[in-house]
Amino acid sequence: MSRNYGAAQPLVRRNMPTGYDISLRDYTKNRTVRIPQEFGPKQSLRGFEKNYNNIVDYIVRITHRIWETDARDVDYIGACYAPSSLIYDDYGLQTGSKKIIADTHHTTGAFPDIVLDAEEVIWAGDDEVGFHTSHLTRIIGTNTGPSRYGPATGKKIGVLVIANCVALENDIFQEHVLYNTSAMLQQLGIDLWEEADRLAADPPPGWPRSQQTWDDLRRSASPAQPLSLTDPVDGFDPDAFARRLHDNIWNGDMTLIDSEYVAELPFEGTTERKFNGIVAYKDYVSSLRAAFPDLSLHVDEIYWMGNDADGWLISTRWSAEGTHNRDTEIYRTATGAACQIWGITQWRVVQGRVQQEWQLFNELDLMMQIAKARQNAV
């Protein structure tokens, strides 16, 4: 009998791990081992399959089993995604494990040698409220089969992906995932604006998202009030830190970048953006804000793991709305389109400063929204 898990519940402060005993770095013990022989300490996993020791073990090994050639079992998705699962992706909303199975078969057909290499798993929660996991992985593969984007190109890809999942009893029942489709298409040699025009005219399933889908995407697992207000703490507070910094960077004057990021910040993000340093970071933020002068960003969900001595890993899911009202090099001639942008940011924070950032947002979808506005204006 399939289970209806309902809406994902927001986390509270006691749900956040205060150390790294159960973590990806402890799982591999800093070795170049992707699937270790020992799976880490046991954790209460009510309803999960007995062979998983903890939530990091679960995330890493189901990904390996579903996707990779030496263990590929795409239909295992039916055992670890709920039949009614809700997947918010680059295009919109995908519903149900059967849809995920079909999409995965499509991708493994296009990239038969595909590997999903885990680079970080930030987790919080438990087997009562649900495990929330922010899985940073890199898709590596060779396009030797046809795909929805055209015939095989023979080109290799290496694409950063972030999937924020909520799981109970061996089932992922909600996921916010950014596949960085724009980076993949660019690596395949496909012109992004030509593809955005094509897809806007002949949309994939789930696009464009409805207002209800957009509202649900934003409020899923989001607390009614920030934890920093309802459950304040002395000292460093990851919730207050992430909210203040995101607001200052995307809605404010960006002055906190100088004081709360290390000067040589390594950054990796959407559509092949990779650079070092806060000067380049400010240029990146400014280039996006320039196209949407009224951009308004809201933090939807934050969870974290760590402590002052060992540092913090913080996952922030955010969403923004803005009007495409200014000509820019990236987004071309202004269309006046009301646009939706959502993203996931992972930070490594030490002594109150961001040491490294990974950030993805729905850039191909954003370009499709602009392309559709142009088509409608003709």
C-alpha positions in Angstrom: 0.0 0.0 0.0 1.4 3.4 -1.0 1.7 6.0 1.7 0.7 9.6 1.5 3.3 11.5 3.5 1.6 14.9 3.1 3.5 18.1 3.1 7.2 18.1 4.2 7.4 19.5 7.8 9.7 22.4 8.6 12.7 21.6 10.8 13.5 23.1 14.2 16.8 23.8 15.7 17.1 20.5 17.6 16.9 18.7 14.2 20.3 20.1 13.1 23.4 17.9 13.6 26.0 19.5 15.9 28.9 17.4 14.5 30.2 15.4 11.6 30.1 11.8 12.9 27.5 11.1 10.2 28.8 13.1 7.2 30.2 12.5 3.7 33.8 13.3 4.9 33.5 10.7 7.6 31.8 8.3 5.3 34.8 8.2 2.9 37.3 9.2 5.6 38.9 11.6 3.1 39.9 8.8 0.8 39.3 8.7 -2.9 36.6 6.0 -2.2 33.1 6.7 -3.4 31.3 3.7 -1.9 33.3 2.4 1.1 33.2 -1.1 2.5 32.1 0.2 5.9 29.0 2.4 5.9 29.5 4.6 9.0 27.7 4.6 12.4 24.2 3.3 12.8 21.4 5.9 13.0 17.7 5.4 13.7 16.1 4.9 10.3 12.6 3.7 11.1 11.0 2.1 8.0 14.2 2.3 5.8 15.7 -0.8 4.4 18.0 -2.5 6.9 21.1 -2.4 4.8 21.5 1.4 5.2 23.4 2.5 8.3 22.5 6.2 8.2 21.0 8.9 6.0 24.3 9.7 4.2 24.8 6.1 3.4 21.2 5.9 2.1 21.6 9.0 -0.2 25.0 7.9 -1.6 24.2 4.3 -2.2 20.7 4.7 -3.7 22.2 7.2 -6.2 24.9 4.7 -7.1 22.4 1.8 -7.5 20.0 3.8 -9.6 22.4 5.5 -12.0 25.7 3.7 -12.4 26.7 1.0 -14.9 28.1 -1.5 -12.5 25.0 -1.5 -10.3 22.3 0.2 -12.4 18.8 -0.6 -11.3 16.7 2.3 -12.5 13.5 0.6 -11.4 14.7 0.7 -7.8 13.4 4.3 -7.9 10.1 2.7 -7.2 11.4 1.5 -3.8 12.9 4.8 -2.7 10.6 7.4 -4.2 7.0 7.6 -3.1 4.4 7.0 -5.9 3.0 10.5 -5.2 6.4 12.2 -4.8 6.7 15.9 -5.8 9.8 16.9 -7.7 10.4 20.6 -8.3 13.1 20.8 -11.1 14.6 23.2 -13.6 11.3 23.1 -15.6 8.5 22.9 -13.1 6.8 20.1 -11.2 7.2 16.4 -11.9 4.9 14.1 -10.0 5.3 10.4 -9.0 8.0 7.8 -9.1 6.9 6.5 -12.5 7.8 9.8 -14.1 11.2 9.8 -12.4 11.9 6.2 -13.7 11.0 7.2 -17.2 13.2 10.4 -17.1 16.1 8.4 -15.6 15.9 5.7 -18.4 16.0 8.6 -20.9 19.1 10.1 -19.3 21.0 6.8 -18.9 20.2 6.1 -22.6 21.7 9.4 -23.6 24.7 8.9 -21.3 25.3 5.1 -20.9 28.5 5.6 -18.9 27.0 8.1 -16.5 28.5 8.6 -13.0 27.0 10.7 -10.2 29.9 11.5 -7.9 28.9 12.8 -4.5 30.8 15.9 -3.4 28.8 16.9 -0.3 25.7 15.8 1.7 24.3 18.3 4.2 21.6 16.7 6.2 19.2 17.5 9.1 16.1 16.0 10.6 15.3 12.4 11.8 13.0 9.5 11.1 10.0 11.3 12.7 9.9 14.7 11.1 11.8 13.5 7.9 15.4 13.6 6.8 16.3 16.7 4.8 19.3 16.2 2.6 21.2 18.7 0.3 23.1 16.4 -2.1 25.9 18.1 -4.1 26.9 15.8 -6.9 28.7 15.9 -10.2 27.2 14.2 -13.2 30.0 12.8 -15.5 29.3 11.0 -18.8 29.6 10.8 -22.5 26.6 11.6 -24.8 26.6 8.6 -27.0 22.8 8.2 -27.3 20.0 10.5 -28.5 18.2 12.7 -26.1 15.3 15.2 -26.0 17.9 17.8 -27.0 18.9 16.1 -30.2 21.1 13.3 -31.6 24.2 12.1 -29.8 27.1 14.5 -29.8 29.9 12.2 -28.5 30.9 15.0 -26.1 31.7 14.5 -22.4 30.0 16.4 -19.7 30.8 17.2 -16.1 27.9 19.0 -14.5 27.3 20.2 -10.9 23.8 19.2 -9.5 22.2 20.0 -6.2 19.2 17.9 -5.0 17.4 18.8 -1.8 15.3 15.8 -0.7 12.9 15.0 2.1 12.7 11.3 3.0 10.8 9.0 5.4 10.6 5.2 5.6 12.9 4.7 2.6 10.8 7.1 0.4 11.9 10.4 -1.0 8.5 12.2 -1.1 9.7 15.7 -1.9 12.6 17.0 -3.9 13.9 20.4 -5.1 16.6 19.6 -7.7 18.6 21.8 -10.1 20.3 19.7 -12.8 22.2 22.7 -14.2 20.7 21.8 -17.6 22.1 25.0 -19.1 25.6 23.9 -18.2 25.0 20.4 -19.7 23.6 21.9 -23.0 26.6 24.3 -23.2 29.0 21.4 -22.8 27.2 19.5 -25.5 27.7 22.4 -27.9 24.1 23.5 -28.0 23.2 27.2 -28.2 21.3 28.1 -25.1 19.1 30.8 -26.6 18.2 28.7 -29.6 17.3 25.9 -27.2 15.3 28.2 -24.9 13.3 29.4 -28.0 12.6 25.9 -29.1 11.5 24.7 -25.6 9.4 27.8 -24.9 7.5 27.0 -28.2 7.3 23.3 -27.5 7.4 23.0 -23.7 8.6 19.9 -21.7 6.3 18.4 -19.1 5.8 20.7 -16.1 6.6 24.0 -18.0 5.5 26.7 -17.5 4.8 26.2 -13.8 1.4 27.4 -12.5 1.1 30.0 -9.8 0.0 27.2 -7.4 3.2 25.2 -8.3 5.4 28.3 -7.7 3.7 29.0 -4.4 4.1 25.4 -3.3 7.7 25.3 -4.4 8.5 28.3 -2.2 6.6 27.3 0.9 7.5 23.6 1.0 9.1 22.8 4.4 9.4 26.6 5.0 8.9 27.6 8.7 6.2 30.2 9.4 8.8 32.3 11.1 12.6 32.1 10.9 14.2 30.0 13.6 16.5 32.9 14.5 13.3 34.7 15.6 11.3 31.9 17.2 14.3 30.1 18.8 17.2 32.6 19.1 20.6 31.5 20.4 23.7 33.2 21.7 26.7 33.2 19.5 26.9 32.2 15.8 23.5 31.4 14.4 23.5 29.7 10.9 19.9 30.7 10.3 20.4 34.4 11.1 23.7 34.4 9.2 22.2 32.9 6.0 19.1 35.1 6.0 21.1 38.3 6.7 23.7 37.6 4.1 21.3 36.5 1.3 19.2 39.6 1.9 22.2 41.9 1.8 23.6 40.4 -1.4 20.5 40.0 -3.5 18.2 42.7 -2.0 20.6 45.1 -0.5 23.9 46.9 -1.1 26.2 43.8 -1.0 28.4 45.4 1.7 28.5 42.2 3.8 30.4 40.4 1.1 33.6 42.2 2.2 33.2 41.2 5.9 31.6 37.8 5.7 33.3 36.1 2.8 37.0 35.3 2.6 38.7 37.4 -0.1 39.8 34.5 -2.2 36.4 32.8 -2.2 36.2 29.8 -4.5 32.8 29.8 -6.2 31.1 27.3 -8.5 27.6 27.8 -10.0 25.1 27.7 -12.8 26.1 27.5 -16.5 29.8 27.0 -16.1 30.4 29.9 -13.7 33.5 29.1 -11.8 35.8 31.8 -10.3 37.8 32.9 -7.2 37.5 36.1 -5.2 34.9 38.4 -4.0 35.5 41.0 -6.8 34.4 38.4 -9.3 31.5 37.4 -7.0 30.2 40.9 -6.8 30.4 41.2 -10.6 28.4 38.0 -10.9 25.6 39.2 -8.6 25.5 42.6 -10.2 25.1 41.0 -13.7 22.0 39.2 -12.6 20.5 42.1 -10.6 21.1 44.5 -13.5 18.6 42.6 -15.7 15.9 42.6 -13.0 16.0 46.0 -11.2 13.1 45.1 -8.9 14.5 41.7 -8.0 13.1 40.5 -4.6 14.7 37.4 -3.1 13.2 35.4 -0.2 14.9 32.6 1.8 12.6 29.6 1.9 14.5 27.0 3.9 17.7 26.7 5.8 19.3 23.7 7.5 22.9 23.0 8.6 25.3 20.8 10.4 28.4 21.6 12.5 29.7 23.7 15.4 32.1 26.6 16.1 35.2 24.4 16.5 34.7 22.3 13.3 32.9 24.8 11.1 29.5 24.7 9.5 27.9 23.4 6.4 24.8 25.4 5.5 22.2 24.7 2.8 19.9 27.6 1.8 17.0 27.2 -0.6 15.7 30.5 -1.9 13.3 32.0 -4.5 13.0 35.4 -6.2 10.8 37.3 -8.5 11.8 40.2 -10.8 10.8 42.0 -13.9 13.1 41.7 -17.0 13.2 45.4 -17.4 16.8 46.2 -18.5 19.0 45.2 -21.4 22.0 43.2 -20.4 24.6 41.1 -22.2 23.5 37.9 -20.5 19.7 38.2 -20.8 19.6 40.5 -23.9 16.9 43.0 -24.7 14.4 43.7 -21.9 11.0 42.1 -22.4 9.1 43.3 -19.4 8.5 39.7 -18.4 7.7 38.9 -14.8 10.2 36.1 -14.0 10.6 33.4 -11.4 14.0 32.4 -10.2 14.8 29.8 -7.6 18.0 28.3 -6.3 20.0 26.4 -3.7 23.2 27.6 -2.1 25.7 25.5 -0.1 28.3 27.2 2.1 31.3 26.0 4.0 31.6 28.5 6.9 34.5 28.8 9.4 34.7 31.4 12.1 31.7 33.3 10.8 33.0 33.7 7.2 32.0 31.9 4.0 35.0 29.9 2.9 33.4 28.3 -0.2 30.1 28.6 -2.1 28.3 26.3 -4.5 25.1 27.8 -6.0 22.7 26.7 -8.7 19.5 28.4 -10.0 17.1 27.7 -12.9 18.9 29.6 -15.6 17.6 27.7 -18.6 14.0 28.0 -17.3 14.7 31.7 -16.8 15.9 32.1 -20.4 12.7 30.2 -21.5 10.5 32.6 -19.6 12.3 35.5 -21.5 12.1 33.6 -24.8 8.3 33.1 -24.3 7.8 36.8 -23.7 9.6 37.6 -26.9 7.4 35.0 -28.8 4.2 36.5 -27.3 5.3 40.0 -28.4 5.6 39.0 -32.0 
